[in-house]
Amino acid sequence: MPRDQGAMPDTLNLLIVEDSDAERALLAAELASCPRLAPRMAASLHDAADAIATTPPDVVLLDLELPDARGLNGVEWLQRHHPALAVVVLSGFAADDLLVATEAIRQGAQDFLCKGRIDADRLYRTLKLAVERKAREHRLVQGAVRDPLTGLPWLPQLEERFGRAVARTARNRAHLALLHIAVDDFASLRETHGIDRAEAALVELAHRLGRQMRRTDAVAKLDDTTFVALIDGMKHISDAYVVARKIIAAAREPILVGDATLRVRPSIGVVTGSGPGLDFRALLARAEAAMDEARRQGGERYAAAAELVPALG
């Protein structure tokens, strides 16, 4: 999250969303004694949205009765538009208020506080724990859709993007390609240099793959040592082979990890297609077959699925 350069290391950027002038004044007076909190105020969810867009806070302290969001609406909006943002709700004393606050936690808020019972030290501890809890939850969610090692999305996310790419290529009479990129002899790399260095080399390879992608392209992780790239909107089929050659050239550059120099050797299978009706899994299988052919030819090269079609019968 963005922080002021002069902020203390443990300072939390806090956005208070409260429409009551009296409540805001009470909170401001209490927070004046806590230099570890850097508060801003918003009187509505609309104002909060503007404040978040300008400078994202670490945590939001959210009243559940706002002029433009009542009950759980504010929590739901924050969860939908800012899923990584920690939220602590402000509740009244009534039993119904506490029930709503408890439901807010089920809906994604990290904690709740009762109005009138807030002191600066307790508030800071609650907010700090909420930020840490939210960060842990977000990492778990991201881990389900992204590879925790490289940060790349897993294959299902690429498959969704593929569907949109097919529609675009059909409209624009363009071509797309899938590249099945497998690291050769990773087991040998791991045995020689150790798992930590071998995985660091995979991370660097993922970065290099990303640098070969255009804005319209994408790359995802298939398994521990395999990647899949989607090349979208090509004017010529040969553009896919240009990308494959660039990936191989980029991978050949030595990777420095500590005092060790590692080299990663990818084999790449390339399949191209155009028009409606393209099937992601069928194309991916052809790309994998082409990758196997590249390995049979000695690895560290690419092979085109189009050249295998007669053999596949």
DOGUKE-880992 format. One line per 3 residues: number of its first residue (from 1); their letters; for each residue x, y, z of C-alpha. Coordinates in Angstrom, 2 decimals, m for minus. Layout:
NUM = A = X/Y/Z; ...
// end
This chain:
1 = MPR = 0.00/0.00/0.00; 1.24/3.52/m0.65; 2.74/5.27/2.36
4 = DQG = 3.95/8.76/3.05; 7.73/8.91/2.96; 7.78/10.42/6.45
7 = AMP = 5.47/7.83/7.98; 6.68/5.67/10.87; 7.38/2.00/9.94
10 = DTL = 4.33/0.77/11.93; 2.05/3.64/10.97; m1.28/2.56/9.51
13 = NLL = m3.00/4.66/6.89; m6.60/4.63/8.11; m9.73/5.70/6.24
16 = IVE = m12.68/6.37/8.56; m16.05/6.23/6.79; m18.58/7.84/9.14
19 = DSD = m21.35/10.27/8.27; m21.92/11.67/11.77; m20.02/14.89/12.47
22 = AER = m20.15/14.16/16.20; m18.74/10.63/15.82; m15.98/11.87/13.51
25 = ALL = m15.04/14.55/16.03; m14.89/11.98/18.85; m12.72/9.65/16.78
28 = AAE = m10.40/12.47/15.73; m9.95/13.56/19.34; m9.14/10.00/20.46
31 = LAS = m6.75/9.33/17.57; m4.79/12.53/18.22; m2.97/10.61/20.98
34 = CPR = m1.89/7.78/18.65; 0.90/8.81/16.23; 0.91/5.29/14.75
37 = LAP = m2.43/5.98/13.03; m2.66/8.37/10.08; m6.41/8.91/9.66
40 = RMA = m8.47/10.42/6.85; m12.21/10.98/6.96; m15.03/10.25/4.49
43 = ASL = m18.71/10.96/5.10; m20.15/8.50/2.57; m19.23/5.43/0.54
46 = HDA = m18.96/7.66/m2.52; m16.39/9.85/m0.73; m14.59/6.72/0.44
49 = ADA = m14.35/5.44/m3.13; m12.70/8.72/m4.18; m10.30/8.59/m1.22
52 = IAT = m9.28/4.99/m1.95; m8.71/5.80/m5.62; m6.49/8.75/m4.66
55 = TPP = m4.40/7.03/m1.96; m5.30/3.45/m0.99; m5.38/3.06/2.81
58 = DVV = m4.13/0.09/4.78; m7.49/m0.36/6.48; m11.02/1.08/6.44
61 = LLD = m13.05/1.75/9.60; m16.59/1.54/8.24; m19.84/2.74/9.77
64 = LEL = m22.75/0.50/8.82; m25.28/3.33/8.54; m24.18/5.65/5.73
67 = PDA = m26.37/7.84/3.53; m25.50/5.77/0.44; m24.84/2.35/2.01
70 = RGL = m26.78/0.74/4.85; m26.11/m2.48/6.67; m23.85/m4.81/4.74
73 = NGV = m23.93/m2.84/1.47; m20.71/m0.99/2.27; m18.86/m4.17/3.20
76 = EWL = m20.07/m5.90/0.04; m18.98/m2.96/m2.12; m15.48/m2.91/m0.59
79 = QRH = m15.12/m6.67/m0.96; m16.13/m6.51/m4.61; m14.01/m3.53/m5.65
82 = HPA = m11.06/m3.75/m3.21; m10.74/m7.41/m2.17; m7.27/m6.94/m0.65
85 = LAV = m8.35/m4.08/1.63; m8.85/m4.74/5.36; m12.20/m3.59/6.77
88 = VVL = m13.25/m3.11/10.42; m16.89/m2.17/10.96; m18.26/0.29/13.54
91 = SGF = m21.29/m0.97/15.44; m23.78/0.46/17.89; m24.69/m1.18/21.21
94 = AAD = m28.10/m2.55/20.25; m28.49/m6.29/19.78; m29.52/m5.81/16.14
97 = DLL = m26.38/m3.71/15.51; m24.16/m6.46/16.92; m25.93/m9.09/14.82
100 = VAT = m25.31/m7.04/11.68; m21.66/m6.52/12.66; m21.23/m10.26/13.17
103 = EAI = m22.77/m10.91/9.76; m20.38/m8.32/8.28; m17.47/m10.45/9.42
106 = RQG = m19.03/m13.46/7.71; m19.25/m11.30/4.58; m15.54/m10.48/4.65
109 = AQD = m14.87/m7.78/7.28; m11.96/m8.56/9.59; m13.38/m7.28/12.90
112 = FLC = m15.87/m4.87/14.49; m15.74/m2.22/17.21; m18.54/m0.72/19.29
115 = KGR = m18.98/3.03/19.11; m18.21/4.83/22.35; m15.83/2.12/23.54
118 = IDA = m12.84/3.02/21.39; m9.49/4.06/22.80; m6.49/4.75/20.60
121 = DRL = m4.29/1.84/21.73; m7.07/m0.73/21.42; m8.07/0.68/18.05
124 = YRT = m4.50/0.45/16.76; m4.15/m3.18/17.88; m7.48/m4.12/16.30
127 = LKL = m6.64/m2.41/13.02; m3.10/m3.85/12.90; m4.41/m7.39/13.42
130 = AVE = m7.11/m6.78/10.80; m4.48/m5.77/8.24; m2.38/m8.84/8.98
133 = RKA = m5.43/m11.12/8.88; m6.58/m9.69/5.56; m3.11/m10.02/4.03
136 = REH = m3.03/m13.69/5.05; m6.52/m14.31/3.63; m5.60/m12.57/0.38
139 = RLV = m2.45/m14.68/0.01; m4.51/m17.84/0.43; m7.06/m16.70/m2.16
142 = QGA = m4.32/m15.70/m4.59; m2.62/m19.04/m4.04; m5.72/m20.76/m5.40
145 = VRD = m5.54/m18.90/m8.71; m1.84/m18.05/m8.91; 1.34/m20.03/m8.51
148 = PLT = 2.81/m18.89/m5.17; 6.36/m19.32/m6.48; 6.24/m17.28/m9.70
151 = GLP = 3.06/m15.27/m9.18; 1.75/m16.40/m12.56; m1.89/m17.46/m12.93
154 = WLP = m2.69/m21.14/m13.21; m4.03/m22.59/m16.45; m7.80/m22.09/m15.81
157 = QLE = m7.30/m18.31/m15.85; m5.54/m18.57/m19.21; m8.35/m20.77/m20.53
160 = ERF = m10.88/m18.04/m19.67; m8.76/m15.49/m21.50; m8.47/m17.86/m24.47
163 = GRA = m12.26/m17.80/m24.93; m12.23/m14.02/m25.26; m9.24/m14.18/m27.61
166 = VAR = m11.06/m16.60/m29.93; m13.95/m14.16/m30.26; m11.56/m11.31/m31.08
169 = TAR = m9.61/m13.26/m33.68; m12.83/m14.32/m35.38; m13.98/m10.71/m35.59
172 = NRA = m10.63/m9.36/m36.75; m9.65/m12.28/m38.99; m6.46/m12.66/m36.98
175 = HLA = m4.61/m15.68/m35.58; m3.71/m16.87/m32.12; m1.23/m19.40/m30.78
178 = LLH = m0.58/m21.53/m27.71; 3.02/m22.20/m26.70; 3.65/m25.19/m24.44
181 = IAV = 6.94/m24.33/m22.69; 8.61/m27.08/m20.65; 11.90/m26.81/m18.74
184 = DDF = 14.27/m29.62/m19.72; 16.27/m31.50/m17.06; 14.93/m29.52/m14.10
187 = ASL = 15.60/m32.51/m11.86; 19.29/m32.32/m12.77; 19.31/m28.59/m12.07
190 = RET = 17.77/m29.22/m8.65; 20.23/m31.99/m7.78; 23.24/m29.92/m8.84
193 = HGI = 22.31/m26.58/m7.29; 19.66/m27.40/m4.68; 15.92/m26.78/m4.67
196 = DRA = 16.11/m23.12/m3.57; 18.42/m22.08/m6.41; 16.56/m24.20/m8.95
199 = EAA = 13.27/m22.56/m7.97; 14.89/m19.12/m8.13; 15.86/m19.95/m11.72
202 = LVE = 12.23/m20.85/m12.47; 11.12/m17.50/m11.08; 13.62/m15.69/m13.29
205 = LAH = 12.46/m17.70/m16.30; 8.87/m16.66/m15.55; 9.99/m13.01/m15.53
208 = RLG = 11.77/m13.47/m18.84; 8.70/m15.10/m20.36; 6.63/m12.13/m19.25
211 = RQM = 9.03/m9.72/m20.92; 8.53/m11.49/m24.27; 4.77/m11.06/m24.10
214 = RRT = 2.95/m8.15/m25.72; 0.14/m6.35/m23.90; m2.45/m8.63/m25.52
217 = DAV = m0.54/m11.86/m24.73; m0.51/m13.86/m21.50; 1.47/m16.61/m19.80
220 = AKL = 0.33/m19.10/m17.14; 1.72/m21.97/m15.12; 0.66/m25.50/m16.06
223 = DDT = 2.63/m27.47/m13.47; 5.89/m27.22/m11.51; 8.14/m26.82/m14.57
226 = TFV = 5.76/m26.08/m17.43; 4.28/m22.83/m18.72; 1.68/m22.05/m21.38
229 = ALI = 1.67/m18.78/m23.34; m1.25/m17.35/m25.31; m0.22/m15.19/m28.26
232 = DGM = m3.22/m13.17/m29.33; m4.13/m11.10/m32.38; m1.36/m12.19/m34.76
235 = KHI = m1.46/m10.95/m38.33; 0.74/m13.83/m39.49; 1.14/m17.36/m38.14
238 = SDA = 4.89/m16.92/m38.30; 4.65/m14.34/m35.49; 4.23/m17.24/m33.04
241 = YVV = 7.53/m18.77/m34.14; 9.24/m15.42/m33.68; 8.02/m15.35/m30.07
244 = ARK = 9.22/m18.92/m29.51; 12.70/m18.03/m30.78; 12.79/m14.96/m28.52
247 = IIA = 11.87/m17.07/m25.50; 14.64/m19.57/m26.22; 17.17/m16.77/m26.70
250 = AAR = 16.10/m15.08/m23.45; 16.29/m18.38/m21.54; 19.84/m19.02/m22.78
253 = EPI = 21.15/m16.02/m20.84; 22.84/m17.23/m17.63; 20.86/m16.86/m14.40
256 = LVG = 22.87/m15.72/m11.39; 21.61/m16.98/m8.04; 23.95/m16.06/m5.23
259 = DAT = 27.39/m17.33/m6.24; 25.99/m19.89/m8.70; 25.33/m19.58/m12.42
262 = LRV = 22.38/m21.58/m13.69; 21.09/m22.19/m17.20; 17.55/m23.15/m18.07
265 = RPS = 16.78/m25.04/m21.29; 13.17/m24.86/m22.51; 11.53/m26.97/m25.19
268 = IGV = 8.53/m25.31/m26.83; 5.59/m26.67/m28.78; 3.69/m24.17/m30.92
271 = VTG = 0.14/m24.52/m32.20; m1.75/m21.82/m34.10; m5.40/m21.33/m34.98
274 = SGP = m8.00/m18.84/m36.12; m11.74/m18.45/m36.45; m14.61/m19.50/m34.18
277 = GLD = m14.89/m22.94/m32.64; m11.30/m23.31/m31.45; m11.05/m25.72/m28.53
280 = FRA = m8.52/m24.80/m25.84; m7.83/m28.32/m24.57; m7.50/m29.76/m28.08
283 = LLA = m5.02/m27.06/m29.09; m3.10/m27.49/m25.84; m2.76/m31.23/m26.48
286 = RAE = m1.34/m30.51/m29.94; 1.08/m27.97/m28.46; 2.23/m30.55/m25.91
289 = AAM = 2.81/m33.10/m28.68; 4.91/m30.53/m30.52; 6.89/m29.85/m27.33
292 = DEA = 7.62/m33.58/m27.03; 8.92/m33.49/m30.60; 11.19/m30.55/m29.74
295 = RRQ = 12.60/m32.61/m26.88; 13.15/m35.60/m29.15; 15.16/m33.32/m31.41
298 = GGE = 17.50/m32.48/m28.54; 15.61/m29.80/m26.64; 16.23/m26.08/m26.30
301 = RYA = 14.25/m25.48/m29.50; 10.67/m25.23/m30.70; 8.56/m27.46/m32.91
304 = AAA = 5.37/m26.57/m34.78; 2.25/m28.67/m34.29; 1.33/m28.05/m37.94
307 = ELV = 4.29/m30.21/m38.98; 3.00/m33.09/m36.83; m0.55/m33.20/m38.22
310 = PAL = 0.15/m35.96/m40.82; 1.87/m38.09/m38.20; m1.02/m37.65/m35.76
313 = G = m3.30/m38.92/m38.49
// end
